[in-house]
């Protein structure tokens, strides 16, 4: 078994398309949503293990 970073660029286009079609619900992945101006808070929350995955958006 091997570990390491996922090849995001390989999978991202297909995943984004599936999210837009409603096939995948990102709410099942992201447990914290913040405006993009607060992106540093999202990284801090993940670092402190208060969030697993943070989504930042241009406007909430």
C-alpha positions in Angstrom: 0.0 0.0 0.0 1.3 3.4 -0.9 0.3 6.9 0.4 0.9 10.4 -0.7 -0.8 13.4 -2.2 -3.6 12.7 -4.7 -3.1 13.7 -8.3 -5.7 16.5 -8.0 -5.2 17.9 -11.5 -6.0 14.5 -13.0 -9.3 14.1 -11.1 -10.5 17.7 -10.6 -12.2 18.4 -14.0 -14.3 15.2 -13.7 -15.2 15.8 -10.1 -16.3 19.4 -10.8 -18.4 18.3 -13.6 -20.1 15.7 -11.4 -20.7 18.3 -8.7 -22.3 20.6 -11.2 -24.6 17.8 -12.5 -25.6 17.1 -8.9 -24.1 13.6 -8.9 -21.8 14.5 -6.0 -22.8 16.6 -3.1 -19.8 18.6 -1.8 -21.5 19.0 1.5 -20.7 15.4 2.1 -17.0 16.3 1.9 -16.7 19.8 3.2 -17.5 20.4 6.9 -16.8 24.1 7.0 -17.8 26.8 4.5 -16.3 30.3 4.7 -16.1 33.4 2.5 -12.9 33.6 0.5 -11.8 36.6 2.6 -11.5 34.2 5.5 -9.5 31.5 3.8 -6.8 31.7 6.5 -9.4 30.8 9.1 -10.2 27.7 7.1 -6.6 26.6 7.1 -6.3 27.3 10.8 -9.5 25.3 11.5 -8.1 22.3 9.6 -4.7 22.6 11.3 -6.3 22.6 14.7 -8.5 19.6 13.7 -11.7 21.6 14.1 -12.5 21.0 10.4 -11.7 18.2 8.1 -12.1 20.0 4.8 -13.0 23.7 4.2 -14.7 25.2 1.2 -14.2 28.9 0.5 -16.6 30.7 -1.7 -16.7 34.2 -3.3 -20.0 35.0 -1.6 -22.0 33.1 0.9 
